[in-house]
Amino acid sequence: MLTCTKQYKDIPFAHRQHNHDGHCAWIHGHNWSIEFEFEASELDENGFVIDFGKLKFIKNWFAENVDHCLLLNESDPYRDFLTRVLASPEDLIQDDPHLPSVFANIYVVPDGSAEGLAQYFFRLFDHMVDIRTNGRVRIRRVTVHEDEKNSATYAPNVM
């Protein structure tokens, strides 16, 4: 099996783990990095596992969906409240027209931990890669770096 790795660095977004008994329950952010390892049993006509230049759809997805947003777990008890408040801050704030720009977009995921995001991004992008490469390439693993010291990896076929 041949592999290659592509990393998307410094993707700023916030999250919270509402069940945590410490500071992780608070809304806080990181400059995340997401690393994809691709695999194929044979190289393409250019000698690549995958052409990195044809992965712009992944970079664009991050820019359009999670860059500078707040990720919330599906099970977060304040999800609906935060979504309502952050989606329409102008209803709450009349005095300063610039203040609403500090509010984040919301993106809801099953689990906003690094481990949950690694699994989520794997499931989201593996199918897209499969389609774009006619089944020749698959994602082998996804590693989510919360910061320089902490990361989590999802690799469904590695035990």
C-alpha positions as CSV (number, residue, x, y, z in Angstrom):
1,M,0.0,0.0,0.0
2,L,1.3,3.5,-0.9
3,T,0.4,6.5,1.3
4,C,0.8,10.2,1.4
5,T,-0.2,12.9,3.9
6,K,-1.8,16.3,3.5
7,Q,-2.2,18.7,6.4
8,Y,-4.4,21.8,6.7
9,K,-3.0,24.1,9.4
10,D,-4.2,26.9,11.5
11,I,-8.0,26.6,11.1
12,P,-9.4,28.7,13.9
13,F,-12.6,27.6,15.5
14,A,-14.1,27.3,19.0
15,H,-15.8,24.4,20.7
16,R,-16.9,23.2,24.1
17,Q,-17.4,19.9,25.8
18,H,-20.5,20.5,27.8
19,N,-20.2,17.4,29.9
20,H,-16.6,18.1,31.0
21,D,-16.2,18.9,34.7
22,G,-13.5,21.5,34.0
23,H,-12.5,24.3,31.7
24,C,-13.3,22.4,28.5
25,A,-17.0,23.0,29.2
26,W,-16.4,26.7,28.5
27,I,-16.5,28.0,24.9
28,H,-12.8,28.2,23.9
29,G,-10.9,28.1,20.7
30,H,-7.8,26.7,19.1
31,N,-5.9,27.0,15.8
32,W,-6.6,23.4,14.7
33,S,-4.7,21.4,12.1
34,I,-6.2,18.5,10.4
35,E,-4.0,15.8,8.8
36,F,-5.2,13.3,6.2
37,E,-3.3,10.2,5.3
38,F,-4.4,8.8,1.9
39,E,-3.7,5.3,0.6
40,A,-3.8,3.6,-2.8
41,S,-2.6,0.3,-4.1
42,E,-1.3,1.9,-7.3
43,L,-0.1,5.4,-8.2
44,D,-1.9,7.6,-10.8
45,E,-0.5,8.6,-14.2
46,N,1.6,11.3,-12.5
47,G,3.1,8.9,-9.9
48,F,0.9,10.2,-7.1
49,V,-1.2,8.5,-4.5
50,I,-3.4,11.6,-4.9
51,D,-2.8,14.9,-6.5
52,F,-2.6,17.5,-3.7
53,G,-3.7,20.2,-6.1
54,K,-7.0,18.4,-6.6
55,L,-7.8,18.5,-2.8
56,K,-8.9,22.1,-2.8
57,F,-12.5,20.9,-2.1
58,I,-11.2,20.0,1.4
59,K,-9.6,23.3,2.1
60,N,-12.7,25.1,0.7
61,W,-14.9,23.0,3.0
62,F,-13.0,24.1,6.1
63,A,-13.0,27.7,5.0
64,E,-16.7,27.7,4.3
65,N,-18.0,25.7,7.2
66,V,-15.7,25.9,10.3
67,D,-13.3,28.7,9.9
68,H,-13.9,31.1,12.8
69,C,-17.1,29.3,13.9
70,L,-18.3,27.7,17.0
71,L,-18.7,23.9,16.9
72,L,-21.3,22.5,19.2
73,N,-22.2,18.9,20.0
74,E,-25.6,17.7,18.9
75,S,-26.3,16.9,22.5
76,D,-25.2,20.3,24.0
77,P,-28.2,21.4,26.1
78,Y,-27.5,25.1,25.1
79,R,-27.2,24.3,21.4
80,D,-30.6,25.8,20.4
81,F,-30.2,28.8,22.7
82,L,-26.7,29.6,21.4
83,T,-27.7,29.1,17.8
84,R,-30.7,31.4,18.3
85,V,-28.6,34.1,20.0
86,L,-25.6,33.9,17.7
87,A,-27.7,33.7,14.6
88,S,-29.6,36.9,15.3
89,P,-27.5,39.1,17.6
90,E,-29.1,42.2,16.1
91,D,-32.3,41.3,17.9
92,L,-30.5,41.6,21.2
93,I,-28.0,44.4,20.5
94,Q,-29.4,47.7,19.2
95,D,-26.7,50.1,20.2
96,D,-23.5,49.1,18.4
97,P,-23.7,48.0,14.7
98,H,-20.2,46.5,14.9
99,L,-20.9,44.2,17.8
100,P,-22.8,41.5,15.9
101,S,-19.6,40.8,13.9
102,V,-18.0,39.3,17.0
103,F,-20.6,36.6,17.1
104,A,-19.7,33.2,15.5
105,N,-21.4,31.0,13.1
106,I,-22.5,27.7,14.5
107,Y,-21.6,24.3,13.1
108,V,-23.2,21.2,14.8
109,V,-21.3,17.9,15.0
110,P,-22.0,14.7,16.8
111,D,-19.0,15.1,19.0
112,G,-16.7,18.2,19.1
113,S,-13.8,16.6,20.9
114,A,-10.6,16.1,18.9
115,E,-11.4,12.4,18.8
116,G,-15.0,13.0,17.6
117,L,-13.8,15.5,15.0
118,A,-11.2,13.0,13.6
119,Q,-14.0,10.5,13.1
120,Y,-16.4,13.1,11.7
121,F,-13.9,14.4,9.2
122,F,-12.9,10.9,8.1
123,R,-16.5,9.9,7.4
124,L,-17.3,13.3,5.7
125,F,-14.3,13.3,3.4
126,D,-13.5,9.6,2.7
127,H,-16.6,9.3,0.5
128,M,-15.7,12.5,-1.4
129,V,-12.2,11.2,-2.1
130,D,-13.6,7.9,-3.2
131,I,-15.9,9.6,-5.7
132,R,-13.2,12.0,-7.0
133,T,-10.7,9.2,-7.6
134,N,-13.1,6.6,-8.9
135,G,-12.4,4.4,-5.9
136,R,-8.6,4.3,-6.4
137,V,-7.8,6.3,-3.2
138,R,-9.2,6.2,0.3
139,I,-8.4,8.0,3.5
140,R,-6.4,5.8,5.8
141,R,-6.5,8.0,8.9
142,V,-7.4,11.5,10.0
143,T,-5.5,13.2,12.8
144,V,-6.9,16.3,14.4
145,H,-4.4,18.6,16.2
146,E,-6.1,20.7,18.8
147,D,-2.8,22.6,19.3
148,E,0.9,21.7,19.1
149,K,0.7,19.3,22.0
150,N,-2.6,17.5,21.7
151,S,-4.1,15.4,18.9
152,A,-6.4,12.5,18.2
153,T,-6.5,10.1,15.3
154,Y,-9.3,8.1,13.8
155,A,-8.3,5.1,11.6
156,P,-11.1,2.6,11.2
157,N,-9.0,-0.3,9.9
158,V,-6.0,0.1,12.2
159,M,-6.1,-1.8,15.6
